[in-house]
Amino acid sequence: MDGGVDLLLTDSPTLAAYAATRADVTSLPLGWDRTWVVATPRGSLAVDTSQVFRAGLARDAVRADARAGEGPYWWTDTAGCVAPTVRSALAPASTHGIVYPRDDAVARSLAERLVAILGGRATAVGLAPNAFASALTSGSEQAYVFPLPRATRDRCRSIAELSGATTWLGVQGAIVPLIDTRLRAVVRRDRLALRFTWDSTVAIVAPHP
């Protein structure tokens, strides 16, 4: 903002609060567009997943504009979709890791909070994107923390893609929603015309001649 940027997308409440002190910019909340989940191949983690617990995660565990996850969730509605392929057996558990994409600050914070709650029964491990995808497919870790889009144009296709990455879900695995996050558009006043799409994408609209 101090450098004269006309449009900035951020999930930082601190930056949004700073924008509110300036007369030359406005801060617009976008729609809740991501749900952060913990996926477990071998049953659920021994942690509270109530609304109160998830609200605490949103308030205290992450540095983002967040709330407790709220349904409905597209991945739970399989009506009318082709049944996914289910793996008959899981890969042997290799670690007690709660793994997350290492370049994702929200996922890291959630994984670290879950580890703190579980005590010595788990460790938080950040993986490179390709390594995380491979670990997710194998089902060899204790749990996986990652984001899913809150909305999708093609529910069945999205379910098929998720099932392809987690073929162990139909055995005894579970996906538990934790928090929702959203971005804010910090816009310099009287400089841009914006349009917000169904999935909270910000589009810059060309001015009328």
N, C-alpha and C positions, 0 to 999 in steps of 0.2 A: 504493500500500500504506500509506504513512504517513497518507493521508487517510481510511483506514477502508473502502476498497473491498472488497467480499466476493469478487468474481471479476474477474480481470484476465487477458486473453489477450495474450501477448507473444512475439515472436521474438528478444528480446534476451538473449543469454547473460549479460550483466552484471546485468540485472534478476533473472534466474533465480538467479544466484549470490548476490545480495543477499537474495532470498527464503529461501535456504538458511540464512542466519544468524539468521533470526527463528523464534521458537517458536510464533507465533500464525498462521502461514500454512504451506502446503505447496505445492510446485511439481510439477506432473504433466506429463510430456511427452506430447503428443498424437501421432497417427500422422503419418508423412511425407505431406503432402497436396499439395505443389506441386513440379513439376519446371520449372526454369528452362532455357530452350532458346535457341539462336541459330539463326535461320532465314536461309538465304542463297539468293537467287533464281538466282545464276549460279555454282553450284558451291560447294564448301566454302571456308572461310577457310584461309589458310596458317598455321594454328596447330595445336599438338598437342592432340588430344582424347582422350588416353589416360586410364585410370583415375587414374594418378598426377597428371596435370595437373589433372583435375577435382577430385581430393581437395585439391590445393593451392588451387584457387579457393574451395572450401568453407571451408578453414581460414584463408586469408589475405585473400581479396578482399572478403568480405561480413561485415557485423556482424549475423549471424543464426545460429540453430541450424541448421547445414547439413552435408551430406555429399555426396560424389560421387554423381551421378545413377545410379540403379540401375533396370534394367528388371525385368519387361517393361513396354513402353510401349503403351498402347492404340492410339495413332495409327499404329503400324507393323503392326497386325493388321487388314487390310481384308477378311479372309475372310467371305463372306456378306453384305457390304455393297455397295450400288450404287456402281459406278465413278464417281468424282468428275469433274466437268467440268474439262478441262484447257485453259488458255489456250494458243493456238498460238504467240503471240509475246509477249515481255516489253516493257514500257515501257522506253524508253531510260534508261540509268543517269544520274541527275541529279547525284549526289554520291558521295563515298566515305564516307558516314556509316554508322556503326553506331548505329541509333536505338533508343530505348527510351521507355516511358511516363515522362514527367518527374516524376510524383509517386510513383514506385516506387524506393525506395532500393536494393533488391537488384539490380534491373535496371540501375540507373545504375552501381553498383559493378562489375558484370560487364562492362558495355559499356566502362567506362573501363579495366579491366584488359586487355580484348582490344585496345583501341586502343594501350595501352602496349606490348603484345607486337608488334603490327604496325608500330610506329614511325610514320613519316610517311605511311603508306599509308591511313590512316583517321582519322576524327574521331568522337567520341561526341556525339550530339545527342539531347536530351530533347524530346519532343513532347507536346502536350496530347492527351488520350484520343482525341478525334475525328480529330485530325491524324495520330496514330499509326495508327489503324484505316485511314484513307485511304492512308497511305504503305505499309502492309502489303499492302493489296489491289493497289496499283499495281506493287509489286515494283521500284520505281525506286531503292531504296537498296542499299548494299552488303550490309547485314545488319540483322537485327532481333532484339532480346533481349526476351523476355517470358515470363511463366509459363503453364504448362498444369496443369490438375488431374491428380494422379497416378491418380485413380480416376474412373470414370464408370459410371452405371447403364445407359446406352444407348450402347454403343461406336459403333455405326453412325451414330447421330445426331450424336455428338460429332465423328466423322471428317468428316461432311458439313458441319458448321458450320466446322470448321477449314479444310476444302478450299474452302469458299465465301469465306473470308477470304484464302486464299493459293492462288489458282487457278494460279499459276506453279509450284507444287511438282512437278507432273507433267512439266514441261519439263526442267529441269536443276537445280531447287532441291533443298534438303535442310534437314532439321530435325535439329540435333545437341543431345542432352541435355547439360547442364552440371552442375547441382547440384540436389539435393532440399532443401527446407526444411520445417520444422514449427514449430508454435506450442507454447507451454507454458501451461497453465492454472495461475495462481497463485491459490489458494483460501484464504480465511480458515477456519481449522479450526472444525468443529462448527457451521457456519452454513448450509451449502447441501448438498443432495443432487444429484449430477450424474450424467448419463448421456452416454456418448460414442457417436455414431452411426458408421455405416460409413465416412463421409468425414471423420471427426475433428471434426464439429460438436459443440459442447458444448451439451447441453440441461439446463436446471434442472428437476429432478423435484419435483413438489408433495409435501410431507410427508404421510404417512398420518394420517388423523384419529385 
